[in-house]
Amino acid sequence: MHLNVASVAGFILCLGIIITGIATNGGIGTIMNFIHVPSMLVTFGGALFAVMITSDSFADYLDGLKSFPEAFHKVKLNEDMISEQILEMSSIARKEGLLVLEERADGIESVFLLRSVFLKKGIRLIVDGTDPELVKDILETELLQKEERIKKRIHFWEDLGAYAPAWGMVGTLLGLINMMRSMGTDAASIGSGMALALITTLYGSVLANWVCIPISRRMEKNGGQESLVME
């Protein structure tokens, strides 16, 4: 995979837009007013733990979290070049025999990059005399496993994006309840209650629309291209 400059730039520019919006309505110093630890705990913690409930296993949950950097990379594979290479190897096998393909497999890395191991497995199975239908079944099984793993990662970020605004609303309700109870008795705590009430909604929206939804879309695109190449 190669770094996707557009994705990185978009991610940074989104943060820049948020900071600009804050700064133009009260100065750069007001940014600290938007950092509220209880609100972060309710929104981010609640959303992350809610996704944990839906995960099939703790390993799947951690795999989803660790897939974050993949959104900023792109699968750089040329389908036409891969097709030509496969046709070339087919021609070599007919003219020189299957055993020659084993030597050919050693030079696949530079051409196939990410999927080189997948193609090598198919070539070695053929060279070993494995039945063609069995080779097909083995590779299709590996393809399905890869697609299933990609789907789980996509669902992880989609679920997190769906839960984040909801947990932002939970924080808003908690803040409003605390604020209402303090009115008339402890005026100093009204500001803190309002902060929790409003900032949690902001955190939930930012987490969903700046991080989760864009990441799930990027993974969907990368996964689609990987599946196409493996097919």
Disulfide bonds with the S-S distance in Angstrom:
none
